[in-house]
């Protein structure tokens, strides 16, 4: 009856560990066997000649020991050798030199052995739980989870997830002025998992850029479906954030999809971040254009890039400088992080005394695609284009020289001669603007003359007679 009771208890133990501690039956059996062997090794000096057999279905376990048969007076190692007389009681056919195997009753070892087994088993199970906990969460770094506040301390908050795992959120990973109470449900991202001295610790964060990414993923279906990609994120938690998005489908507006109709999608994210202002912009591989978008709402006059040192000098009108810098320099800091360039802002000397005109105001005279090409190289005002040489414009854009000349003439018409002289235009631009503008008739006549000249200068085909000579 006593043995049946032990078997029942073992089977219940295996079931409980499988359900409550997420330890599968096979692993638990290995742990149990290792625990038995550890105790046997301590008691007998070695467990090499022991076999531990555990039946998971019935819950029974058996321990068998194999020893060599020696003469009655030749036993030197009791754990490995057995006297001939004793061996014959185990196996009547045993002879000296044979191996005999007999069953070992673990309960006969006494209470101390059982207590040691319990302690060893508990220690191994605890180590197994810690390893399982660490491996589970190390694969989930960057994942958005929901946890309940269990206890609030001065420097950190203890949370518990739906599986009862304890998670930590330091004060530094909380949004400023954010306060939690016990029982609050909190969204956060798994920032890192440490395992110092076999004590795993999961750290959550609400200030990480990854947290903002995950919020957009669950609020914007196009991002979750892969139609829109989040390229870069920069945050000053609780104050402001910038996020660059890109769509591989021209039919989808990435910024509009993230914001939603009347801000319906982004409003929930802002509320989750306690009023953090979020600027959504379209990503581009063109560094100059990307910096312009990152410094929005400021309007940039011109940009000088130094890719080898990752620095950018940005020139703006005086009234746009505060917009580019932002409150507490938040806008320029975020733009620098987002673009990867160290941005320096300068007041445009020409704009301090003279007015300028944005290229967008010439849309009725200059084609949109031409304006876009100029914007892509960092020129968004008339002055910025006029002060760039024709050669440089031809080199940086795909525009033809005739188109560049036409644009320069259109832009210069908005300024008088004195203003153009004060701009310090390149000499080739000055020569162009001083030359008379050809009329349509003159242009047509020049084309006809070029065609006639091509016909008269064409070389005649050699005759057969000339070839023979």
Buried (B, 14 or more C-beta within 10 A) or exposed (E): EEEEEBBEEBBEBBBEBBEEEBBEEEBBBEBBBBBBBBBBEEBBEEBEBBBBEBEBEEBBBEBEBBBBBBEEEEBEEEBBBBBBEBBBEBBEEBEEEBEBEBEBEBEEBEEEBEEBBEEBBEEBBEEBBBEBBBEBBBEEBBEBBEBBBBEBEEEBBBBBBEEEBBBBBBEEBBBEEBEBEEEBEBBBBBBBBEBEEEEBBBBBBBBBBBBBBBBBBEBBEBBEEEBBBBBBBBBBBBBBBBBBBBBEEEEEBBBEBBBBEEEEBBEBBBEBBEEBBBBBBBBBEBBBBBBBBBBBEBBBBBBEBEEEEEBBBBBBBEEBBEBBBBEEEBBBBBBBBBBEBEBEBEBBEBBEEEEBEBBEEBEEEBEEEBBEBBBBBBBBBBBBBBBBBBEEBBEBBEBEEEBBBBBBEBBBEBBEEEBBEEBEBBEEBBEBBEEEEEEEEEEEEEEEEEEEEEEEEEEEEEEEEEEEE
